[in-house]
Amino acid sequence: MIKNIIFDIGNVLVTFDWEDLAREIGFTDDDIQILVERVIGDRWDEFDRGVMPEDEALKYIQEVLPGLEDKFATLWYRIDEAIAVYPYVDGWMKDLKEEGYNIYLLSNFPKSLFEKESKEKLTFLKFVDGKVISSFVKLIKPDREIYEYLLNQYNLKADECVFLDDRAKNIIAAEAIGIHGIPFKNYEDARARLETLLSETGNKR
């Protein structure tokens, strides 16, 4: 029986429309392609992992962006503008809590940005029983250790948990240690899949 619902944050609970923000700042489509090819991935992970101080991480990323360093610095310092909570989130979590489920967060997220958004935007935190944020524990998805950290931190059993994430590799990693996984495409699809899974595992009568 599933007792615990685990959510990723970005593109599941909140928007992350960084490309629109980049264009507003002055990035061209070619500039954005350079960002995707050279930054999104390993170098951006340094923000999420939280091992490197953020000023060092920014410098590390700027090394591969000749001519775009200042624009990227502006993008980073305004990145919170790309984040907004989806309108369905609070209601969905309220329903799950009323049905008796525990709610957890497992997300790759830079520390200073998460701290700021927690104070200003993340209204759903009031429904959350626990959270593991990458930059606070120096681990990131899809590394096995961060999933194990969540289970150990809150004394959870893997087969009593379901994880919703928009990236397939993160779902695969969760399933590898026995956590049920639901790939997040959109709210309607995810809610339907979750209802089906809960019914199949004996949670719904």
C-alpha positions as a LaTeX table, in Angstrom:
\begin{tabular}{lrrr}
\hline
Residue & $x$ (\AA) & $y$ (\AA) & $z$ (\AA) \\
\hline
Met1 & 0.00 & 0.00 & 0.00 \\
Ile2 & 1.29 & 3.43 & $-0.90$ \\
Lys3 & 1.50 & 5.90 & 1.96 \\
Asn4 & 3.85 & 8.55 & 0.63 \\
Ile5 & 3.64 & 10.80 & $-2.45$ \\
Ile6 & 7.00 & 12.31 & $-3.47$ \\
Phe7 & 7.09 & 15.28 & $-5.85$ \\
Asp8 & 9.83 & 16.84 & $-7.89$ \\
Ile9 & 9.43 & 20.64 & $-7.94$ \\
Gly10 & 10.54 & 22.16 & $-11.26$ \\
Asn11 & 8.08 & 21.62 & $-14.13$ \\
Val12 & 5.88 & 19.57 & $-11.80$ \\
Leu13 & 4.84 & 21.98 & $-9.05$ \\
Val14 & 6.33 & 25.18 & $-10.46$ \\
Thr15 & 7.15 & 26.59 & $-13.88$ \\
Phe16 & 10.76 & 27.05 & $-14.92$ \\
Asp17 & 10.43 & 29.23 & $-18.01$ \\
Trp18 & 14.07 & 30.28 & $-18.16$ \\
Glu19 & 14.13 & 30.53 & $-21.96$ \\
Asp20 & 11.41 & 33.19 & $-22.00$ \\
Leu21 & 13.29 & 35.12 & $-19.33$ \\
Ala22 & 16.53 & 34.79 & $-21.30$ \\
Arg23 & 14.89 & 36.28 & $-24.39$ \\
Glu24 & 13.52 & 39.14 & $-22.30$ \\
Ile25 & 17.07 & 39.83 & $-21.11$ \\
Gly26 & 18.36 & 39.88 & $-24.69$ \\
Phe27 & 19.50 & 36.36 & $-25.51$ \\
Thr28 & 19.01 & 35.40 & $-29.15$ \\
Asp29 & 17.88 & 31.93 & $-30.20$ \\
Asp30 & 21.52 & 31.16 & $-31.05$ \\
Asp31 & 22.59 & 32.31 & $-27.57$ \\
Ile32 & 19.99 & 30.03 & $-25.98$ \\
Gln33 & 21.22 & 27.11 & $-28.05$ \\
Ile34 & 24.74 & 27.76 & $-26.74$ \\
Leu35 & 23.38 & 27.73 & $-23.19$ \\
Val36 & 21.61 & 24.44 & $-23.78$ \\
Glu37 & 24.69 & 22.83 & $-25.31$ \\
Arg38 & 27.32 & 24.14 & $-22.90$ \\
Val39 & 25.57 & 24.80 & $-19.61$ \\
Ile40 & 22.34 & 22.88 & $-19.11$ \\
Gly41 & 23.59 & 19.62 & $-17.69$ \\
Asp42 & 26.91 & 19.11 & $-15.96$ \\
Arg43 & 27.78 & 22.76 & $-15.33$ \\
Trp44 & 24.32 & 23.76 & $-14.15$ \\
Asp45 & 24.51 & 20.77 & $-11.80$ \\
Glu46 & 27.10 & 22.72 & $-9.81$ \\
Phe47 & 24.36 & 25.13 & $-8.73$ \\
Asp48 & 22.06 & 22.23 & $-7.86$ \\
Arg49 & 24.68 & 20.13 & $-6.06$ \\
Gly50 & 25.64 & 22.99 & $-3.75$ \\
Val51 & 29.23 & 21.82 & $-3.27$ \\
Met52 & 30.74 & 24.87 & $-4.97$ \\
Pro53 & 29.98 & 28.38 & $-3.62$ \\
Glu54 & 27.52 & 30.07 & $-5.96$ \\
Asp55 & 29.93 & 32.81 & $-7.03$ \\
Glu56 & 32.44 & 30.11 & $-8.00$ \\
Ala57 & 29.73 & 28.11 & $-9.76$ \\
Leu58 & 28.72 & 31.22 & $-11.73$ \\
Lys59 & 32.33 & 31.81 & $-12.78$ \\
Tyr60 & 32.70 & 28.13 & $-13.71$ \\
Ile61 & 29.67 & 28.35 & $-15.98$ \\
Gln62 & 30.73 & 31.65 & $-17.53$ \\
Glu63 & 34.01 & 30.08 & $-18.65$ \\
Val64 & 32.19 & 28.33 & $-21.50$ \\
Leu65 & 30.13 & 31.38 & $-22.51$ \\
Pro66 & 32.53 & 33.82 & $-24.15$ \\
Gly67 & 30.67 & 37.03 & $-24.94$ \\
Leu68 & 27.63 & 35.98 & $-22.92$ \\
Glu69 & 29.06 & 36.23 & $-19.43$ \\
Asp70 & 27.22 & 39.41 & $-18.42$ \\
Lys71 & 23.93 & 38.25 & $-19.88$ \\
Phe72 & 24.20 & 34.96 & $-18.02$ \\
Ala73 & 24.98 & 36.76 & $-14.77$ \\
Thr74 & 21.80 & 38.79 & $-15.27$ \\
Leu75 & 19.83 & 35.64 & $-16.07$ \\
Trp76 & 21.05 & 33.95 & $-12.90$ \\
Tyr77 & 20.28 & 36.91 & $-10.65$ \\
Arg78 & 16.78 & 37.19 & $-12.13$ \\
Ile79 & 16.12 & 33.46 & $-12.41$ \\
Asp80 & 13.41 & 33.57 & $-9.74$ \\
Glu81 & 11.26 & 35.44 & $-12.27$ \\
Ala82 & 11.03 & 32.20 & $-14.26$ \\
Ile83 & 9.36 & 30.42 & $-11.35$ \\
Ala84 & 5.65 & 30.37 & $-10.52$ \\
Val85 & 3.51 & 27.79 & $-8.74$ \\
Tyr86 & 1.06 & 26.00 & $-11.04$ \\
Pro87 & $-2.58$ & 26.79 & $-10.15$ \\
Tyr88 & $-3.49$ & 23.14 & $-9.51$ \\
Val89 & $-0.82$ & 22.45 & $-6.88$ \\
Asp90 & $-2.34$ & 23.59 & $-3.58$ \\
Gly91 & $-5.69$ & 21.95 & $-4.29$ \\
Trp92 & $-4.07$ & 18.69 & $-5.36$ \\
Met93 & $-1.89$ & 18.50 & $-2.27$ \\
Lys94 & $-4.82$ & 19.42 & 0.00 \\
Asp95 & $-6.83$ & 16.56 & $-1.48$ \\
Leu96 & $-3.96$ & 14.10 & $-0.97$ \\
Lys97 & $-3.48$ & 15.18 & 2.64 \\
Glu98 & $-7.21$ & 14.81 & 3.33 \\
Glu99 & $-7.02$ & 11.29 & 1.90 \\
Gly100 & $-4.32$ & 10.47 & 4.46 \\
Tyr101 & $-1.14$ & 10.54 & 2.36 \\
Asn102 & 2.19 & 11.96 & 3.43 \\
Ile103 & 3.78 & 14.38 & 0.97 \\
Tyr104 & 7.50 & 14.77 & 0.37 \\
Leu105 & 9.65 & 16.79 & $-2.00$ \\
Leu106 & 12.77 & 15.53 & $-3.79$ \\
Ser107 & 14.28 & 18.15 & $-6.06$ \\
Asn108 & 17.47 & 19.46 & $-7.61$ \\
Phe109 & 17.45 & 23.14 & $-6.64$ \\
Pro110 & 20.11 & 25.79 & $-5.92$ \\
Lys111 & 20.20 & 26.67 & $-2.21$ \\
Ser112 & 19.80 & 30.45 & $-2.32$ \\
Leu113 & 17.01 & 30.21 & $-4.90$ \\
Phe114 & 15.09 & 27.63 & $-2.88$ \\
Glu115 & 15.42 & 29.71 & 0.27 \\
Lys116 & 14.11 & 32.78 & $-1.52$ \\
Glu117 & 11.23 & 30.97 & $-3.21$ \\
Ser118 & 10.26 & 29.26 & 0.05 \\
Lys119 & 9.62 & 32.66 & 1.58 \\
Glu120 & 7.94 & 34.26 & $-1.42$ \\
Lys121 & 6.21 & 31.73 & $-3.68$ \\
Leu122 & 6.14 & 28.09 & $-2.56$ \\
Thr123 & 2.71 & 28.16 & $-0.95$ \\
Phe124 & 2.41 & 24.37 & $-1.07$ \\
Leu125 & 5.13 & 23.87 & 1.57 \\
Lys126 & 2.44 & 23.95 & 4.25 \\
Phe127 & 1.25 & 20.55 & 3.01 \\
Val128 & 4.71 & 18.95 & 2.96 \\
Asp129 & 5.83 & 16.43 & 5.58 \\
Gly130 & 9.47 & 16.46 & 4.55 \\
Lys131 & 11.84 & 17.47 & 1.80 \\
Val132 & 15.26 & 16.70 & 0.38 \\
Ile133 & 16.72 & 19.51 & $-1.73$ \\
Ser134 & 19.91 & 18.68 & $-3.60$ \\
Ser135 & 22.01 & 21.70 & $-2.65$ \\
Phe136 & 21.32 & 21.22 & 1.07 \\
Val137 & 22.51 & 17.60 & 1.11 \\
Lys138 & 25.21 & 17.87 & $-1.60$ \\
Leu139 & 23.56 & 15.12 & $-3.66$ \\
Ile140 & 21.58 & 15.30 & $-6.90$ \\
Lys141 & 19.17 & 13.21 & $-8.89$ \\
Pro142 & 19.49 & 10.77 & $-10.53$ \\
Asp143 & 22.25 & 9.56 & $-8.18$ \\
Arg144 & 21.04 & 6.62 & $-6.11$ \\
Glu145 & 22.29 & 8.20 & $-2.90$ \\
Ile146 & 19.77 & 11.04 & $-2.86$ \\
Tyr147 & 16.82 & 8.63 & $-3.04$ \\
Glu148 & 18.31 & 6.54 & $-0.25$ \\
Tyr149 & 18.88 & 9.72 & 1.76 \\
Leu150 & 15.18 & 10.60 & 1.52 \\
Leu151 & 14.09 & 7.12 & 2.59 \\
Asn152 & 16.51 & 7.03 & 5.52 \\
Gln153 & 15.85 & 10.61 & 6.62 \\
Tyr154 & 12.11 & 10.02 & 7.01 \\
Asn155 & 12.14 & 6.27 & 7.72 \\
Leu156 & 10.19 & 5.45 & 4.56 \\
Lys157 & 9.80 & 2.10 & 2.82 \\
Ala158 & 10.48 & 2.28 & $-0.91$ \\
Asp159 & 7.46 & 0.20 & $-1.93$ \\
Glu160 & 5.18 & 2.50 & 0.05 \\
Cys161 & 6.30 & 5.53 & $-1.99$ \\
Val162 & 5.49 & 6.92 & $-5.41$ \\
Phe163 & 7.63 & 9.56 & $-7.10$ \\
Leu164 & 6.47 & 12.06 & $-9.75$ \\
Asp165 & 9.17 & 13.73 & $-11.87$ \\
Asp166 & 9.29 & 15.22 & $-15.36$ \\
Arg167 & 12.62 & 13.57 & $-16.27$ \\
Ala168 & 12.65 & 9.91 & $-17.24$ \\
Lys169 & 16.14 & 9.27 & $-15.86$ \\
Asn170 & 15.02 & 10.41 & $-12.41$ \\
Ile171 & 12.03 & 8.07 & $-12.49$ \\
Ile172 & 14.21 & 5.17 & $-13.60$ \\
Ala173 & 16.61 & 5.80 & $-10.72$ \\
Ala174 & 13.74 & 5.82 & $-8.22$ \\
Glu175 & 12.30 & 2.61 & $-9.60$ \\
Ala176 & 15.72 & 0.97 & $-9.38$ \\
Ile177 & 15.50 & 1.07 & $-5.57$ \\
Gly178 & 11.86 & 0.00 & $-5.42$ \\
Ile179 & 10.01 & 3.32 & $-5.44$ \\
His180 & 6.97 & 3.47 & $-7.73$ \\
Gly181 & 7.44 & 6.04 & $-10.50$ \\
Ile182 & 5.10 & 8.25 & $-12.50$ \\
Pro183 & 6.59 & 10.30 & $-15.37$ \\
Phe184 & 5.07 & 13.77 & $-15.19$ \\
Lys185 & 3.80 & 15.11 & $-18.53$ \\
Asn186 & 1.00 & 17.33 & $-17.31$ \\
Tyr187 & $-1.29$ & 17.60 & $-14.32$ \\
Glu188 & $-4.29$ & 15.81 & $-15.82$ \\
Asp189 & $-2.22$ & 12.83 & $-16.96$ \\
Ala190 & $-0.25$ & 12.61 & $-13.71$ \\
Arg191 & $-3.32$ & 12.80 & $-11.50$ \\
Ala192 & $-5.05$ & 10.09 & $-13.52$ \\
Arg193 & $-1.96$ & 7.85 & $-13.38$ \\
Leu194 & $-1.65$ & 8.40 & $-9.65$ \\
Glu195 & $-5.31$ & 7.55 & $-9.06$ \\
Thr196 & $-4.89$ & 4.37 & $-11.10$ \\
Leu197 & $-1.76$ & 3.34 & $-9.21$ \\
Leu198 & $-3.37$ & 3.97 & $-5.84$ \\
Ser199 & $-6.35$ & 1.89 & $-6.87$ \\
Glu200 & $-4.17$ & $-0.95$ & $-8.15$ \\
Thr201 & $-2.13$ & $-1.03$ & $-4.93$ \\
Gly202 & $-5.17$ & $-1.25$ & $-2.71$ \\
Asn203 & $-5.36$ & 2.37 & $-1.57$ \\
Lys204 & $-8.68$ & 3.25 & $-3.17$ \\
Arg205 & $-11.96$ & 1.59 & $-2.38$ \\
\hline
\end{tabular}
